[in-house]
Amino acid sequence: MRLLPADRNRPRRRPDTEYDQARLRVVIVCLLLLNTAWVAAQNPAIGARIWGINLFSACFSVILFTRISRLPGASPRRRVIGAIHDNVTLTAWLYTCGPLGALALFIYPFVTVGNGFRYGVRYLAWSGFLGALGIGVLVAAAPGWAEYGPIGAGVLISHIVVTVYTGVLLRRLYQTQAQLATLATRDVLTGLPNRRFFMDRLARMVVAPERRELACLYLDIDGFKAVNDCYGHKSGDELLHQVGAAVLGCIRTSDVLARVGGDEFTVILDGSANPDVGQAISDHARAVADRIITAIEGIRSVDGHPVDISVSIGIAVVTTGGVEMPVLPDELLKAADDAMYVAKRSGRGHSHFADRTPAPFMHSAAVVEGASVAPDGVEIAMGQIATRMAAHGAVMTG
């Protein structure tokens, strides 16, 4: 979806977690100023020292926040420096305040858990270690905390338990997220990438600035319905597994294979992924299509049942990068899909390249004023698709 001019000027929500953490740090330091004022009123003898610590922390937090605002993006060094500041200045402040500043003890686990959820388990462990070290210094060495040793030990144990338990929860959360991401982008039946993953990868490759040649192959299994009807869905599912494995054996690891639905598969061949291919992308695509046809026709049985199958393949080839009107992923996939139907009408086990003209896109015999009339009489505007495909020089069938 393209943004309207007014939308382009709207500020977008910053996805930078460092920015969020830095902003929260400024808020906490400002709230700590109120606590500092209260502690200084209760014990004026330490007022100058705790005000100095708090004001230093406030200046540091504002400077870091400004730095992140001007230079957004992940910076491990800033994250580590921020975690060191949070724990060291808090420890120094509590060391000076004694039990009067006990309210600020909550900052230790708060900062640790925040670093963990924003930056990951490694930063959780680092921040948790610094926090535990700070609490240990208070319990073991701070004069004001000496008589509160058991309470300090309890706070230390609680901090360690919270850190470890949060780490366990984070790991489970990341595992669940990875599983959900896999389910969202993988075909459950075959384990291959699904249509969503395929279209996302194709879109990234099409809009990439570097010049490259791409070939999109659209595969439809000939004879699959007969297998499904005669032997049942279980055998049909097993056949899809075998087809996926057969196609994978015909392409490179840099190519992309996906099942887009039913008995249809798609392949992206990247001409720039392997410079040693030594042939034009169209010749390479034809060679791959021939290998796929031979491999699938070599499948003779499924679950002990004899089968007779083949595959029809449509091929669309484009050159991307530096093109004024880049082809859209849907257009490229549709060109390959329509070429596949042309191949299927030629009989089993054929491949066909998409034409330059819009006519093969719609399987029509007539093109009238930029609209193609499909066999069922539905008129579909083809002007934009024709212009885009012509700009890329889609390969003529031969």
ZIVENVEN-V876748 format. One record per helix or strand of 3 or more residues. SS is the DSSP state (helix for helix, strand for strand). FROM is the first residue (numbers start at 1). TO is the last residue. If there is no record, write none. Layout:
# ZIVENVEN-V876748
ss:SS from:FROM to:TO
ss:SS from:FROM to:TO
This chain:
# ZIVENVEN-V876748
ss:helix from:5 to:8
ss:helix from:17 to:42
ss:helix from:44 to:70
ss:helix from:76 to:119
ss:helix from:121 to:141
ss:helix from:143 to:185
ss:helix from:195 to:207
ss:strand from:212 to:222
ss:helix from:224 to:231
ss:helix from:233 to:248
ss:strand from:256 to:261
ss:strand from:264 to:270
ss:helix from:275 to:277
ss:helix from:281 to:297
ss:strand from:310 to:320
ss:helix from:329 to:345
ss:strand from:351 to:353
ss:helix from:359 to:362
ss:strand from:371 to:373
ss:strand from:379 to:381
ss:helix from:383 to:392
